[in-house]
Amino acid sequence: MALDSLTSHMMLKTEDAFTGRMFDAINGMLLDMLAAIARKDYDDRRRRQAQGIATAKAEGRMRGRPEDTERNDAIIAMLRKGQSWNTILRATNCSRSTVAKLAKRPE
C-alpha cells in the first residue's frame, strides 16, 4: 500500500470491515491507475525520442562516431604484410572486432 495515498491515511481510521475492504479496493485501483499512467508516459517518451532520432538522421545531423582512418589504414597495411591479429591488436590498441571488420573489407 502506498502510504502517501489519501485513502491510506483514511484507512487507518476505519470503523468497520466493509469500509476497510472498500479502501483496499480503492488503493489497489489507484495504484493500478498510477502504474498505467507511468507506463504510458514512458512509452510516449520513448516514441518521441525515436522520432527525434529518425528526424536527425534524415536531416544528416546524426552521423555517429567518425572512423579513425589513420589507424584503420595502419591496420590494413599490417594485414597485407601478413602480421598476426594479436600483433596488430597490441600495436594499435584496438579491438578484435575492428581488425575482423577491416579484414573483411574489399580491397
Backbone torsions as a table, in degrees:
resi	resn	phi	psi	omega
1	MET	NA	141.2	178.4
2	ALA	-84.1	121.4	-176.3
3	LEU	-74.1	-18.6	179.7
4	ASP	-81.9	-11.1	-178.8
5	SER	-70.3	139.3	-179.6
6	LEU	-59.0	-40.1	-178.7
7	THR	-69.3	-23.1	176.9
8	SER	-65.5	-40.9	178.9
9	HIS	-70.9	-36.0	178.3
10	MET	-66.6	-34.2	-176.9
11	MET	-66.3	-25.4	179.8
12	LEU	-64.8	-21.3	-177.4
13	LYS	-107.8	19.9	-176.3
14	THR	-65.6	142.1	179.9
15	GLU	-101.7	-25.2	-179.1
16	ASP	-134.2	168.3	-175.9
17	ALA	-67.6	-36.0	-179.3
18	PHE	-61.0	-46.5	-179.2
19	THR	-63.2	-40.2	178.3
20	GLY	-62.1	-44.0	178.3
21	ARG	-66.1	-37.0	178.9
22	MET	-63.5	-44.9	179.1
23	PHE	-66.1	-35.0	175.6
24	ASP	-60.6	-44.4	179.9
25	ALA	-65.3	-43.4	-179.9
26	ILE	-64.1	-43.6	178.1
27	ASN	-60.2	-42.4	178.5
28	GLY	-61.3	-44.2	179.1
29	MET	-65.6	-40.2	178.9
30	LEU	-62.5	-43.7	179.6
31	LEU	-64.9	-40.8	177.1
32	ASP	-61.9	-42.2	-179.7
33	MET	-64.8	-44.5	179.2
34	LEU	-64.1	-37.5	177.6
35	ALA	-65.9	-40.4	179.0
36	ALA	-65.3	-40.3	178.7
37	ILE	-64.8	-42.7	179.3
38	ALA	-63.2	-41.2	179.4
39	ARG	-64.9	-42.2	178.9
40	LYS	-62.9	-42.0	178.6
41	ASP	-62.1	-43.1	178.2
42	TYR	-61.0	-47.5	179.7
43	ASP	-62.4	-40.9	178.7
44	ASP	-62.1	-43.9	-180.0
45	ARG	-64.5	-40.9	177.8
46	ARG	-63.4	-42.2	180.0
47	ARG	-63.8	-45.7	-179.6
48	ARG	-65.4	-36.8	177.3
49	GLN	-63.4	-44.1	179.3
50	ALA	-63.2	-39.0	177.3
51	GLN	-63.0	-43.6	179.5
52	GLY	-62.8	-40.9	179.0
53	ILE	-65.7	-42.7	179.1
54	ALA	-63.0	-41.5	178.4
55	THR	-64.0	-44.6	-179.8
56	ALA	-62.9	-39.9	178.5
57	LYS	-66.1	-41.1	179.9
58	ALA	-64.1	-33.6	-179.8
59	GLU	-87.3	-1.6	177.7
60	GLY	79.3	17.1	-179.5
61	ARG	-86.4	-19.6	179.7
62	MET	-110.3	107.9	-178.3
63	ARG	-112.2	-14.8	-175.8
64	GLY	84.0	-175.2	-178.2
65	ARG	-74.4	132.1	179.7
66	PRO	-69.6	148.6	-179.1
67	GLU	-72.7	140.6	176.4
68	ASP	-84.5	85.9	-173.2
69	THR	-64.4	-34.6	-179.8
70	GLU	-63.7	-47.1	179.1
71	ARG	-65.7	-42.6	-178.9
72	ASN	-64.5	-38.7	176.4
73	ASP	-62.7	-39.4	178.4
74	ALA	-65.2	-40.6	179.3
75	ILE	-64.4	-44.5	-180.0
76	ILE	-62.3	-40.6	178.1
77	ALA	-62.9	-41.4	178.7
78	MET	-65.8	-38.7	177.9
79	LEU	-63.6	-41.3	-179.9
80	ARG	-65.8	-31.0	177.5
81	LYS	-76.0	-9.9	177.7
82	GLY	87.9	17.2	178.7
83	GLN	-70.9	151.2	-178.8
84	SER	-72.1	156.5	-180.0
85	TRP	-61.2	-40.6	-179.1
86	ASN	-62.5	-38.3	176.7
87	THR	-63.8	-43.4	179.6
88	ILE	-63.8	-42.1	-179.8
89	LEU	-60.4	-45.4	-179.6
90	ARG	-67.4	-39.4	-175.9
91	ALA	-72.0	-35.3	-174.1
92	THR	-105.0	-9.8	-178.9
93	ASN	55.2	46.5	177.9
94	CYS	-119.3	174.4	-177.6
95	SER	-85.1	160.2	178.3
96	ARG	-63.4	-35.1	-179.6
97	SER	-66.6	-31.5	176.7
98	THR	-65.5	-44.8	179.0
99	VAL	-64.0	-41.5	179.5
100	ALA	-62.7	-42.5	180.0
101	LYS	-62.6	-43.5	-179.1
102	LEU	-71.9	-30.9	178.8
103	ALA	-68.5	-29.0	-179.7
104	LYS	-81.7	-15.7	-177.3
105	ARG	-62.6	137.7	174.9
106	PRO	-69.1	144.7	-176.7
107	GLU	-78.9	NA	NA
